[in-house]
Amino acid sequence: MEEALPKSLSPQARTEAKIREALRGIIDPGTGLDVVRMGLVKNTQLEKKDKGYKATLTFRPSSPACPMAFKLAWDLKQCAAGVDEVDTVEIEVEGYNRAAELQAILREEEV
């Protein structure tokens, strides 16, 4: 993947592209589509830290009562954390009726 990225991209833009590409491997079982194609990840922000980046992803499940939201959010966090340049990952959940509970669980399980 990294070889396909234009050399003109900044290190931050390259890392964001790597995260997006990694997230394409997360498939919503109800639709068979990846979370990027479905538009479930609304925003990716990177903040430079000592060794790498803190990635903050905004996750909006497909419905306010999405039965797969907990699993998909967990998968998003694990997948983004697997990108070499990423040190920490935070998932912000919106448009979901159990968003506060889900965010609390994700923060307990820091990667």
VENWOBEL-V122667 format. One record per residue. N is the residue number from 1. RES is the residue in one letter. SS is DSSP state (helix for helix, strand for strand, loop for the rest). PSI is psi as a letter, one per 40 degrees, with the letter a starting at -180 (* if undefined). Layout:
BEGIN
n=<N,N>
res=<RES,RES>
ss=<SS,SS>
psi=<PSI,PSI>
END
This chain:
BEGIN
n=<1,2,3,4,5,6,7,8,9,10,11,12,13,14,15,16,17,18,19,20,21,22,23,24,25,26,27,28,29,30,31,32,33,34,35,36,37,38,39,40,41,42,43,44,45,46,47,48,49,50,51,52,53,54,55,56,57,58,59,60,61,62,63,64,65,66,67,68,69,70,71,72,73,74,75,76,77,78,79,80,81,82,83,84,85,86,87,88,89,90,91,92,93,94,95,96,97,98,99,100,101,102,103,104,105,106,107,108,109,110,111>
res=<M,E,E,A,L,P,K,S,L,S,P,Q,A,R,T,E,A,K,I,R,E,A,L,R,G,I,I,D,P,G,T,G,L,D,V,V,R,M,G,L,V,K,N,T,Q,L,E,K,K,D,K,G,Y,K,A,T,L,T,F,R,P,S,S,P,A,C,P,M,A,F,K,L,A,W,D,L,K,Q,C,A,A,G,V,D,E,V,D,T,V,E,I,E,V,E,G,Y,N,R,A,A,E,L,Q,A,I,L,R,E,E,E,V>
ss=<loop,helix,helix,helix,loop,loop,loop,loop,loop,loop,helix,helix,helix,helix,helix,helix,helix,helix,helix,helix,helix,helix,helix,loop,loop,loop,strand,loop,loop,loop,loop,loop,loop,strand,loop,loop,loop,loop,loop,loop,strand,strand,strand,strand,strand,strand,strand,strand,loop,loop,loop,loop,strand,strand,strand,strand,strand,strand,strand,loop,loop,loop,loop,loop,loop,loop,loop,loop,helix,helix,helix,helix,helix,helix,helix,helix,helix,helix,helix,helix,helix,loop,loop,loop,loop,strand,strand,strand,strand,strand,strand,strand,strand,loop,loop,loop,loop,loop,helix,helix,helix,helix,helix,helix,helix,helix,helix,helix,loop,loop,loop>
psi=<d,d,d,e,h,h,e,e,i,i,d,d,d,d,d,d,d,d,d,d,d,d,d,e,e,h,h,h,d,d,d,e,i,i,d,d,d,e,f,d,h,d,i,h,h,h,h,h,a,d,d,a,i,h,h,h,h,h,h,h,i,e,i,e,f,h,e,e,d,d,d,d,d,d,d,d,d,d,d,d,d,e,h,d,e,h,d,i,h,h,h,h,h,i,f,h,e,f,d,d,d,d,d,d,d,d,d,d,f,h,*>
END
